[in-house]
Amino acid sequence: SFDEVSGLLLAGLGIEEEPQGAREVVAAIVRGLAERRVLVVLDNLESVLRPPRGANSGRAVSAEWSDLIQALATGNHRSLAIVTSREEPADFTDRRIAGARPNRRMVRVRRVEQVDEASAIEILREQGMRDSPEDLAWIAGRVDGHPIYLELLAANYGDMPGFLRKHPQELAGGVDEMLLRQLVRQSEAARDLARRMCLLRVPIDVRGLTFLRLYRDDDERFESEEVRTLRELKKLLAQLSDSDESVQEEEETRAQEGFTLEELAETSGILNALVCGSLVRRQYDESQCADEFSMHRVIVEFLERELGEVRSGILESVYRFYRSGQTVEKPQELADLQPLLEAQFFAFQLGNYREAMMLIGELEKYLDPWGYWTLKKELCEQVLPHLDRASQPYILQRIGLIYRGWGDWERAETYYRQALELATAESDRAIIAGLQGNLGDIERNRGNWEAAERLYRQSLEMREELGDRSGMASSWGVLGDIERNRGNWEAAERLYRQSLEMNEELGDRSGMAMTWGVLGDIERNHRHEIGRAHV
């Protein structure tokens, strides 16, 4: 209580008179702090602050507490006060100005969110933990450098070296009650946003969190591209028929293109409360010139335990956020693909395995040319056991292509043959034709021309039956390559010209360019042999 703390301060400062009223008590404390230079530490100040929800959030619970905090921060004294709090006290600021920040010359605010691994290990050792250096590093990594949690672990397990490494479930104990108290102090909107954020894997800005918070199936802002195009077409027709109505609709459309300032401000307010409550971290992204928000790993694990059965519903919401609310246009690096990577991850988490497979297909357009084959292989291997037999050949083929790219012919052939066996059982002729071509590539790389030719011709025959013109052009090209390696220039030229003709029909300029180059090479070699024979 204020009386207990103020009495302790008066006694510590040697003030014997008994001031009348709270204001006189605060004035006496300030005079004492001016006469003597002392250090005042107020620990866990959030216990006397209003919860970060509703009116006056962050203010002291009573006028006398507010006066004391204000006096410590801005009073005319020469002492030093250190305040620790899991929420930022609003009484550090000038109460006459709404939204004011503390005077940096008088109040220094330092937010302690995490420490690096070396510092975390040092904290554990200082607190008396006798675990091995490897185990201490493991503990520091698991709790993500959370300073309070490190001290709790050291206090509980300091005399039990090796215990935490063998019983990792014990890492969850001891902090839940503290975090729950912080969470309960938040508004329902803040708790809901925190639950959604705990499933996110990457930092996100205010606009993205507004999307995540407001996403509804019936909100026009979150429509698919096809539905949005139809709606815009209807509005265009309305504009042609009635210009006055079209102006009004144009204004409505403009308002719906993004979030209103009120919606963004509401999200910012919720985030500020979560940041001040030490539940969410804020980092400034200089490249984007914007704040981004994320969660401490300890808090993520706590919230995921708290979610229980409702987790799947929130997962669905987060998945829709990444699938519907984000687009990838002209990506330049892996970070630009994050929306697609997250959508694939959450589709897998929800058990939408076929969708997860389809998203791998979208990602590989960039992962393949950029050389992220290991990442692609991990995604394929993760989803493979969960697919039906009809879908498995496509993933096995992708894995085989990765090993072929690495020059591991034997392992590539193993995956191709597994895929071919499943595809044959499912009578999926399209992928059977592709896999026969893949196996032909393996034999061609080994120099087994006859085996390669047999597989390519099987593939060509099936592609002709399917009307797969692109596949036919490819098959003629590789068969021409075999004849060229045999020195059969006329047969090679005939096959390449068939491939060229089909590529011209398809408008495949890359295929046309390659074929022209090969035909030129054949002509050069053919003329050289004729010249030698004549001599």
Buried (B, 14 or more C-beta within 10 A) or exposed (E): EBEEBBEEBBEEBEBEEEBEEBEEBBBBBBBBBEBEEBEBEBEEBBEBBBBBBEEEBBBBBBEBBBBBBBBBBBBEBEBEBEBEBBBBBBBBBBEEEEEEEBEEEEBEEEEEBBBEEEBBBBBBBEBEBBBEEEBBBBBBEBBBBBBBBBBBBBEBBBEBBEEBBEEEEBBEEBBBEBBEEBBEBBBEBBBBBBBBBBBBEEBBBBBBBBBBBBBEEEEEBBBEEEEBEEBEEEBEEBBEEEEEEBEEBEEEBEEBEEBEEEBBEBBBBBBBBBBBBBBBBBEEEEEEEEBBBBBBBBBBBBBBEBBEEEBEEBBBBBBBBBBBBBEBEEBEEEEEBBBBBBBBBBBBBBEBBBBBBBBBEBBBEBBBEBEBBEBBBEBBEBBBEBBEEBBBBBBBBBBBBBBBEEEBBEBBBBBBBBBBEBBBEBEBBBBBBBBBBBBBBBBBEEEBBEBBBBBBBBBBBBBBEBEBBEBBBBBBBBBBBBBBEEEBBEBBBBBBBBBBBBBBEBEBEEBBEBBEEBBEBBEEBBEEEEEEEEE
